[in-house]
Amino acid sequence: MIYTITTGQLEKGTGKQQAAFIQIFEAENAQYRLDLYFHWYNYRA
């Protein structure tokens, strides 16, 4: 399977997508942790 990452911005996701990330990363730190994950783990030079 091939996946495409279109954005790492939590605020641009649908309500369902945001809820999933908030559940994974905890509500109070969801944006910070998503940014850290997206920009660190998915970075390709």
C-alpha positions in Angstrom: 0.0 0.0 0.0 1.2 3.5 -0.8 0.2 6.4 1.5 0.5 10.1 0.7 1.0 12.7 3.4 -0.8 15.8 2.4 -0.4 18.0 5.5 0.9 17.9 9.0 -1.5 20.6 10.2 -4.0 19.3 12.7 -6.2 22.3 12.3 -6.8 21.5 8.6 -8.1 18.0 9.3 -11.7 17.0 9.6 -13.3 16.6 13.0 -12.9 12.9 12.7 -9.2 13.2 11.8 -8.6 15.6 14.6 -10.3 13.4 17.1 -8.1 10.5 16.1 -4.9 12.5 16.6 -6.1 14.0 19.9 -6.8 10.4 21.1 -3.4 9.3 20.1 -1.4 12.3 21.3 -3.5 13.4 24.3 -5.7 16.5 24.0 -3.5 19.1 25.8 -0.4 18.3 23.7 -1.9 17.0 20.5 -0.7 19.9 18.2 2.9 19.9 19.7 3.2 16.1 19.5 1.8 16.0 15.9 4.2 18.7 14.8 7.1 16.8 16.4 6.1 13.5 14.9 5.3 14.9 11.4 8.4 17.1 11.1 10.9 14.8 12.7 9.7 11.3 11.7 8.5 12.1 8.2 11.4 14.5 7.3 13.3 13.6 4.2 16.3 15.6 3.1 
